[in-house]
Amino acid sequence: MHQRQHIANLPAILKEKGVEKIIVSPGSRNAPLIQAFYSVFGNNCISIVDERSAAYFALGIALISKKPAVIISTSGTASLNYAPAIAEAFHQGVPLIAITADRPAEWIDQQDNQTIRQSGIYGLNCKASFEFPLECRLYEDLWFSERIVNETISICSKEKPGPVHINVPLREPLYTELPEPDINQLIDFIAETRFSIPETLKEIWSLSKRILIICGQSSPDNRLNALLNQLSGDKRIVVISEPISNISGKNIINQPDLLLATTYVEDLTPDLVVYFGGQLVSKRLKVFLRQLSKTQFWLIHPSGQPIDTFMHVSKVIQAYPVSVFEELVKTGITDSNSEYSDFWKNLQESIKNKVEKNLKEVPYSDLSAFDKIADWTTSDDIIFLGNSSIIRYMFMFPFKFHSVFSNRGTSGIDGCLSTSAGIASETKKHVYSILGDLSFIYDSNGLWNKNLPPNLKIIVINNQGGNIFELIDGPAGNNPIMPYLKAHHPVDLEMISKAYGLEYSLCINPGELTNSLNWLKNTGRVSILEVKTPGDINPLIFRNFVNKLRE
C-alpha cells in the first residue's frame, strides 16, 4: 500500500459526496494536498494567497450554494488565519471544511520551522476536529482516514451545518508522485426529516389569540417564505422579519426596530412567540421580547440546541422550520376575529409614512445615502451588508425581496469583502457589497484575488471611520476616548482601487448619487463606488430623524 494513499483518496471521497469548490492558499507543507486536490478537481481549485481572505471567500461560496466548501492551508500561522471565518461559519451555520497541513508529531514544540500546535486549533468554534494518520502503513490507517472524511461531510452538513477541521501531518519528502485514488469506503448518513407536531403543541397554537413568529437570519428559501406568508394571513399571527431573514410579503413586519422605537409596547404583547433562524440585529426587538415573562416561547432548531436568546424558552422543537410550519399551516385559521395582525400592520404603515415624510427634510448624509441605495436596488440583486452602522442603517428602509447576506454569526468587520466576493463567484446576478470604510480597508486583501468575479459591485460608505459608536448608547462628542473607538484612518480608497487595477468612482453629494449607482451597475468589471458623507454631522442627523418619528 502506498504510504500516501489516504491523501489521494481524501479529495476523491469529497467529490463523490458532492463537494465542488476548493480554495487553496499557496505553501510548501501542503504541496501533497494541493497535488491531490488538483488531480481530482482541476480548475475548481482556486488559489487565494491570504488565508483569512481565502476562508471568508469559501464561506461566501458555501453560503449561497449551501454545499461544503474546502479550504487548504500550509502549516504554522497560516492555519490560524482561518480562525475568524471558521468562527463565523460555526455561529452562522455554514458548511466549511478546513484542511491544514502540519509537521509530524515528533517535531511539534521542537523549534522547527513553521511549526505550531495545530491539533484542535479552532477549539470550541468548530463542530469537530480530526487528526489524519501520518502515513498508510496498514489497512487500518486507510480505513481510519476514509472514516474521518465520511464523518466530516456528515457533521458539517447535518442538523445545523458548520465547519469541520482535518489536520494532516506530512513528512518530507513532500514533492513525490501520488497514487491514483482507490476509495474503499463511502458511508451514507440518512436522517429522518419529516416532523409531526405533537397534539399538545397544536392545542396551544390553536388557543393562542396573539402569536408572534420571529424570523432570525436565514438563507433564502422559497418554500419557507411561502409558508410564512400563508400564516401571516391569520389575523392572530404576526410575522416579524429583518432583511437577513430573507422573508418578505405584504403582511410581513419588516421594520421592527423603527416600529418599537415609536410604540407603546404593552399593546403588542403576544400569548405565544415562535422563533427560528440565527441572530437578530434589532436590539429593541430583543429587549421587547425579553420583557415578555408571561408569554410562551417556542424555539425551532434542527439540532435541538436550547438557544434561549430571549430568556423565556419553554419548548424546543428539534426540526427544520419548513417542516414545522407545514404542520402549523394544516391547522388552519382558528380565530379570524383577532385584531392583533391588523394592529401591527397599521403601526408599520404609519411608520412608513412618517419615514417618507421626514426623509424629504434630511440633508446629504449616511441616512439619505442609504435611503437612495435601498430604493435603487432591484429584487433581482443579491445584497451583502457589512456590520456596525451599515446593517443598522439599511434596516431602517423597506427592502424589496432580495437575497440578503451578512456575516452576523460573529458580527465582525473582518472578511466582509471576501465573503461577498465568494458569493458573487457562485452566481451570475449582480452582488452589491455595501460596506463601511473600516470594513473595506480591514479586508482590502480580499481584492488580492485573480478570481474576483466581474458581477461584484462594491459600495463603500466613507464617513471617516466608526460612526457606529456615536449612534449607539455610550460615549459621544468630545469624550477623550472617542479617537480610540472611532479608528479614523488616512487611507485613500482610490489608491487602493488603482493598486488592484479596479474601476473606481467617487460620490460626494446627493446630485451625483443616482448617476454613480447607475455607473456601478453598468460597469462590466469589479468596481468600487466610494460614497463620502459628512462624518461629523451624521450622528446628529440620525438622532434628529428618529426623534421626529417619535413625535
C-alpha positions in Angstrom: 0.0 0.0 0.0 1.3 3.5 -0.9 2.1 5.5 2.2 0.0 8.4 0.9 -3.0 6.5 -0.4 -5.1 8.3 2.2 -4.0 11.7 0.8 -5.0 10.6 -2.7 -8.4 9.3 -1.5 -9.3 12.4 0.5 -10.4 14.7 -2.4 -11.9 11.7 -4.3 -14.3 11.0 -1.4 -15.2 14.7 -1.0 -16.0 14.9 -4.7 -18.2 11.7 -4.5 -20.0 13.4 -1.6 -20.9 16.5 -3.7 -18.1 19.0 -2.8 -17.4 21.2 -5.8 -15.1 24.1 -4.8 -11.6 24.1 -3.3 -9.8 27.2 -2.1 -6.1 26.7 -1.8 -3.5 29.1 -0.2 0.0 28.5 -1.5 2.6 26.8 0.6 5.1 24.0 0.8 4.0 21.7 3.5 0.6 21.5 1.8 2.1 20.6 -1.6 0.9 16.9 -1.4 -2.6 18.1 -0.6 -2.6 20.7 -3.5 -1.3 18.0 -5.8 -4.1 15.5 -4.8 -6.9 18.0 -4.9 -5.8 19.5 -8.3 -5.7 16.0 -9.8 -9.4 15.5 -8.8 -10.9 19.0 -9.0 -8.7 20.7 -11.7 -9.7 24.3 -12.3 -12.3 24.1 -9.5 -9.3 24.7 -7.3 -9.0 28.5 -6.7 -5.8 30.0 -5.4 -6.0 32.9 -2.9 -2.8 33.9 -1.1 -4.2 35.5 2.1 -5.6 32.7 4.2 -8.0 34.9 6.1 -9.5 36.2 2.9 -9.5 32.7 1.4 -11.5 31.3 4.2 -14.1 34.1 4.0 -14.3 33.7 0.2 -15.1 30.0 0.8 -17.6 31.0 3.4 -19.4 33.1 0.7 -19.4 30.1 -1.7 -20.9 27.9 0.9 -23.5 30.5 2.0 -25.1 30.8 -1.4 -24.5 27.2 -2.7 -25.4 25.5 0.6 -22.7 23.0 -0.1 -19.5 22.5 1.8 -16.5 24.4 0.5 -13.0 23.3 1.3 -10.0 25.5 2.3 -6.5 24.1 2.3 -3.5 25.8 4.1 0.1 25.1 4.8 1.4 24.7 8.4 2.1 27.2 11.1 0.3 30.6 11.5 -1.3 30.1 8.0 -3.8 27.8 9.7 -4.5 30.3 12.4 -5.6 32.9 9.8 -8.6 30.6 9.1 -10.0 31.1 12.6 -12.2 34.2 12.1 -14.1 32.7 9.1 -14.4 29.3 10.9 -15.9 31.1 13.9 -18.3 32.9 11.6 -19.3 29.6 9.8 -19.8 27.9 13.2 -22.1 30.6 14.6 -24.0 31.3 11.4 -24.3 27.6 10.5 -22.4 27.4 7.2 -20.7 24.1 6.0 -17.0 24.6 5.7 -14.1 22.1 5.7 -10.7 23.3 6.8 -7.8 21.0 5.8 -4.5 22.1 7.3 -1.1 20.6 6.5 1.1 20.0 9.6 4.5 18.8 10.7 4.8 15.3 12.0 4.1 15.0 15.8 7.8 14.4 16.7 8.6 18.0 15.5 5.9 19.8 17.4 7.4 22.1 20.2 11.0 21.4 18.9 11.6 24.9 17.4 11.2 23.5 13.9 10.3 25.9 11.0 6.6 26.9 10.6 5.5 24.6 13.4 2.8 25.4 16.0 0.2 23.3 17.9 -2.4 22.7 15.2 -4.4 19.8 16.6 -7.8 21.1 17.6 -6.6 24.6 16.8 -10.1 26.1 16.3 -11.3 24.9 19.7 -15.0 25.3 20.5 -15.7 27.4 17.4 -15.7 24.3 15.3 -18.2 21.4 15.1 -15.4 18.7 15.1 -11.7 18.4 14.6 -9.9 15.3 13.3 -6.2 14.2 13.0 -5.3 12.3 9.9 -2.9 9.4 10.1 0.7 10.4 9.2 1.1 7.5 6.7 -0.8 4.5 5.4 1.2 1.5 6.7 -1.7 -0.8 7.5 -5.2 -1.2 6.1 -6.5 0.2 9.4 -4.7 3.5 8.6 -6.6 3.8 5.3 -9.9 2.7 6.9 -9.5 5.3 9.7 -8.7 8.2 7.3 -11.6 7.4 5.0 -13.9 7.2 8.0 -12.8 10.6 9.0 -13.6 12.1 5.6 -17.1 10.5 5.5 -17.8 11.7 9.1 -16.6 15.2 8.2 -19.1 15.5 5.4 -21.9 14.3 7.6 -21.0 16.6 10.6 -20.5 19.7 8.5 -23.8 19.3 6.6 -26.4 17.7 9.1 -28.7 19.5 11.5 -27.2 23.0 11.9 -24.3 23.0 9.4 -20.9 24.3 10.4 -17.1 24.0 10.0 -15.1 20.8 10.5 -11.3 20.7 10.7 -9.0 17.9 9.4 -5.3 18.3 10.4 -3.0 16.4 8.1 0.6 15.8 9.3 3.0 15.3 6.4 6.6 14.0 6.5 9.2 15.0 3.9 9.9 14.5 1.0 6.8 16.5 0.0 7.1 16.5 -3.8 6.6 12.9 -4.6 4.2 11.2 -7.0 0.9 10.2 -5.5 -1.0 7.0 -6.2 -4.4 7.0 -8.1 -7.4 7.3 -5.8 -8.8 4.0 -4.7 -11.8 4.5 -2.4 -12.8 1.6 -0.1 -15.5 3.3 2.0 -18.4 5.6 1.1 -20.9 6.0 4.0 -24.4 7.4 3.6 -25.8 9.1 6.7 -29.6 9.0 6.4 -31.6 11.4 8.7 -35.4 11.5 9.1 -36.5 15.0 8.0 -40.3 14.7 8.4 -41.9 16.2 11.5 -45.2 15.7 13.2 -46.2 18.3 15.6 -47.5 16.9 19.0 -51.1 17.4 19.9 -50.2 19.4 23.0 -48.4 22.0 20.8 -51.3 22.0 18.3 -53.7 22.8 21.2 -51.5 25.7 22.5 -51.2 27.1 18.9 -55.0 26.9 18.4 -55.9 28.5 21.7 -53.4 31.4 21.4 -55.1 34.7 20.4 -51.9 36.6 19.7 -48.9 34.9 18.0 -45.6 36.3 17.0 -43.3 34.4 14.6 -39.8 35.8 14.8 -37.5 35.1 11.9 -33.8 35.1 12.6 -31.1 35.2 10.0 -31.8 32.6 7.3 -30.7 31.8 3.8 -33.3 32.4 1.0 -35.9 29.6 0.9 -38.9 30.0 -1.3 -40.9 27.3 0.4 -40.3 28.8 3.9 -41.2 32.2 2.6 -44.5 30.9 1.1 -45.5 29.1 4.3 -44.9 32.2 6.5 -46.9 34.3 4.1 -49.7 31.8 4.4 -49.6 32.0 8.2 -49.5 35.8 8.1 -53.0 35.8 6.6 -54.3 34.6 10.0 -55.5 37.6 12.0 -53.9 36.2 15.2 -50.4 35.9 13.6 -47.7 38.5 13.1 -44.5 37.5 11.2 -41.5 39.7 12.1 -38.6 39.6 9.7 -35.4 41.5 9.2 -33.8 41.7 5.7 -31.2 39.0 6.6 -34.1 36.7 7.4 -34.9 36.6 3.7 -38.7 36.5 4.4 -40.9 39.1 2.6 -44.5 39.6 1.8 -47.3 42.2 2.1 -48.3 41.1 5.6 -44.7 40.7 6.9 -43.5 43.3 9.5 -40.1 44.2 8.2 -39.2 47.4 10.1 -39.4 46.2 13.7 -36.7 48.4 15.1 -38.4 51.7 14.0 -41.8 50.4 15.0 -40.7 49.6 18.5 -38.9 52.9 18.8 -42.2 54.8 18.4 -44.8 52.5 20.0 -46.2 51.7 23.5 -45.1 48.1 23.6 -47.5 46.8 26.1 -50.2 46.9 23.4 -48.1 44.4 21.4 -47.8 41.7 24.0 -48.4 38.2 22.5 -49.6 34.9 24.0 -47.0 32.9 22.1 -43.7 33.6 20.4 -42.2 31.1 17.8 -38.6 31.8 16.9 -36.3 30.2 14.3 -33.1 31.1 12.5 -29.9 32.8 13.5 -29.3 36.2 15.1 -31.5 39.2 15.2 -29.9 42.7 14.7 -32.6 44.8 16.3 -31.7 45.5 19.9 -35.2 47.0 20.5 -36.8 43.8 19.3 -34.7 41.7 21.7 -35.4 44.0 24.6 -39.2 43.8 23.9 -39.2 40.0 23.7 -37.1 39.7 26.9 -39.7 41.6 28.8 -42.4 39.1 28.0 -42.2 37.0 31.1 -45.7 35.6 30.9 -45.5 34.6 27.2 -44.8 31.1 26.0 -41.7 30.8 23.7 -41.1 28.0 21.2 -37.7 27.6 19.6 -37.4 25.7 16.3 -33.8 24.4 15.8 -32.6 21.5 13.7 -30.1 20.3 16.4 -32.5 20.8 19.3 -29.9 23.0 21.0 -31.7 25.1 23.7 -30.7 28.6 22.5 -32.5 31.0 24.8 -31.9 34.4 23.1 -35.0 35.9 24.8 -34.6 34.3 28.2 -38.0 32.6 28.2 -37.8 29.4 26.1 -40.4 26.9 27.2 -40.4 24.5 24.3 -37.5 23.4 22.0 -38.7 21.8 18.8 -35.9 19.8 17.1 -36.8 20.1 13.4 -36.3 22.2 10.3 -38.5 25.3 10.3 -40.2 24.3 7.0 -41.4 21.0 8.4 -42.9 22.7 11.5 -44.6 25.5 9.5 -46.1 22.9 7.1 -47.8 21.3 10.0 -49.0 24.5 11.5 -50.4 25.7 8.2 -52.5 22.5 8.2 -54.2 23.5 11.4 -55.9 26.4 9.5 -57.2 29.7 10.8 -58.9 29.3 14.2 -59.8 32.9 15.2 -60.4 35.3 12.4 -61.9 38.0 14.8 -58.5 38.8 16.3 -57.2 42.3 15.6 -53.6 41.6 16.5 -52.2 41.3 13.0 -54.1 44.5 11.8 -52.7 46.4 14.8 -49.1 45.7 13.8 -49.7 46.3 10.2 -51.3 49.7 10.9 -48.3 50.7 13.0 -45.9 49.7 10.3 -47.9 51.7 7.7 -47.8 54.7 10.0 -44.0 54.4 10.4 -43.6 54.0 6.7 -45.5 57.2 6.1 -43.6 59.1 8.8 -40.2 57.9 7.3 -41.1 59.0 3.8 -42.3 62.4 5.1 -39.3 63.2 7.3 -36.7 61.9 4.8 -37.6 64.8 2.5 -36.0 67.2 5.0 -32.9 65.1 5.6 -29.7 66.7 4.2 -27.0 64.7 2.5 -25.7 62.2 5.0 -25.4 58.5 5.7 -29.1 58.4 6.2 -30.1 59.9 2.9 -27.5 57.8 1.0 -28.8 54.6 2.5 -32.4 55.6 1.6 -31.3 56.1 -2.0 -29.3 52.9 -2.2 -32.2 50.8 -0.7 -34.7 52.3 -3.2 -32.3 51.9 -6.1 -31.6 48.2 -5.7 -33.9 45.7 -7.5 -35.5 42.4 -6.5 -33.0 40.5 -8.7 -30.0 41.8 -6.9 -28.1 40.0 -4.2 -27.1 42.2 -1.3 -24.3 41.7 1.2 -24.4 44.0 4.2 -21.4 45.0 6.2 -21.7 45.2 10.0 -21.8 48.0 12.5 -23.7 51.1 11.2 -24.2 49.7 7.6 -26.6 46.9 8.6 -28.5 49.2 11.1 -29.0 52.0 8.6 -30.2 49.6 5.8 -32.7 48.0 8.2 -34.5 51.4 8.5 -35.9 51.1 5.0 -38.3 48.7 3.4 -36.4 46.0 1.4 -37.6 44.6 -1.8 -37.4 40.8 -1.8 -33.7 40.4 -2.4 -31.3 37.7 -1.3 -29.6 39.4 1.6 -26.5 38.1 3.3 -24.3 39.3 6.2 -21.6 38.0 8.5 -23.9 38.0 11.5 -22.7 34.8 13.1 -20.0 36.8 14.9 -20.9 40.2 13.5 -17.2 41.1 12.8 -16.0 43.6 10.2 -13.2 41.3 9.1 -13.8 39.3 6.0 -16.9 41.1 4.7 -15.5 42.0 1.3 -14.0 38.4 0.8 -17.3 36.8 1.8 -19.3 38.9 -0.7 -16.7 38.0 -3.4 -17.2 34.3 -2.7 -21.0 34.8 -3.1 -20.5 36.6 -6.4 -18.4 33.8 -7.7 -21.3 31.4 -7.5 -24.0 33.5 -9.3 -24.5 35.5 -12.5 -26.6 38.1 -10.7 -25.1 41.4 -9.5 -23.8 41.2 -6.0 -23.7 44.6 -4.2 -21.3 44.5 -1.3 -22.3 47.5 0.9 -19.5 48.2 3.4 -18.3 50.8 5.8 -14.9 52.4 5.1 -13.3 50.5 8.1 -14.7 47.1 6.9 -13.4 47.7 3.4 -9.9 48.8 4.4 -9.7 46.0 7.0 -10.4 43.3 4.4 -8.8 45.1 1.4 -6.6 42.0 0.9 -9.8 40.4 -0.4 -9.1 42.3 -3.6 -5.8 40.3 -3.9 -7.6 37.6 -5.8 -7.2 36.9 -9.5 -10.6 35.2 -9.5 -12.7 38.2 -8.4 -15.9 37.9 -10.4 -17.0 40.8 -12.6 -20.5 40.9 -11.1 -19.1 42.0 -7.7 -20.0 45.7 -7.1 -18.6 47.3 -4.0 -20.3 50.4 -2.4 -18.1 51.9 0.4 -19.9 54.4 2.7 -17.0 56.5 3.9 -17.9 58.5 6.9 -14.3 58.6 8.1 -14.4 55.7 10.5 -16.5 54.1 13.1 -19.6 56.2 13.4 -21.5 53.3 15.0 -20.1 54.4 18.4 -22.0 57.7 18.1 -25.2 56.1 17.1 -25.5 53.5 19.9 -25.7 54.3 23.6 -22.3 55.2 25.0 -19.6 57.9 24.8 -20.0 60.6 22.2 -19.0 64.1 21.3 -15.8 65.3 22.9 -15.2 62.3 25.1 -11.4 61.8 25.2 -11.7 58.0 24.4 -13.6 58.6 21.1 -10.4 58.7 18.9 -9.7 55.2 20.3 -13.2 53.9 19.4 -13.7 55.6 16.0 -10.5 54.5 14.4 -10.2 57.4 12.0 -8.0 56.5 9.0 -6.0 58.4 6.4 -6.4 55.8 3.6 -7.2 56.9 0.1 -9.7 54.4 -1.3 -9.0 55.4 -4.9 -5.3 54.5 -4.4 -6.4 51.0 -3.1 -8.6 50.6 -6.2 -5.7 51.5 -8.5 -3.3 49.2 -6.7 -5.6 46.3 -7.7 -6.5 47.6 -11.2 -10.2 48.1 -10.4 -12.7 50.6 -11.7 -13.4 53.4 -9.2 -15.8 56.3 -8.8 -16.4 58.9 -6.0 -19.7 60.4 -4.9 -19.7 63.4 -2.6 -23.2 65.0 -2.9 -26.8 63.8 -3.4 -26.9 65.0 -7.0 -24.2 62.6 -8.0 -25.5 59.5 -6.2 -28.1 58.2 -8.7 -25.7 58.6 -11.6 -22.9 57.0 -9.6 -25.1 54.0 -8.7 -26.1 53.5 -12.4 -22.4 53.7 -13.4 -21.7 50.9 -10.9 -24.5 48.7 -12.2 -23.3 49.1 -15.8 -19.6 48.5 -15.5 -18.6 45.2 -16.8 -15.8 44.7 -14.2 -15.4 44.6 -10.5 -16.0 48.2 -9.5 -15.8 50.3 -6.3 -18.1 53.3 -5.6 -17.0 55.4 -2.7 -19.8 57.4 -1.2 -18.2 60.0 1.1 -20.5 61.5 3.7 -20.0 64.2 6.4 -18.9 62.1 9.3 -19.1 64.9 11.8 -22.8 65.5 11.4 -24.1 62.0 10.5 -24.9 61.1 14.2 -26.8 64.3 14.8 -28.9 63.9 11.6 -29.7 60.3 12.6 -30.8 61.2 16.1 -32.9 64.1 15.0 -34.6 61.9 12.4 -35.5 59.2 15.0 -36.8 61.8 17.4 -39.1 63.2 14.8 -40.5 59.8 14.2 -41.2 59.5 18.0 -43.1 62.8 17.9 
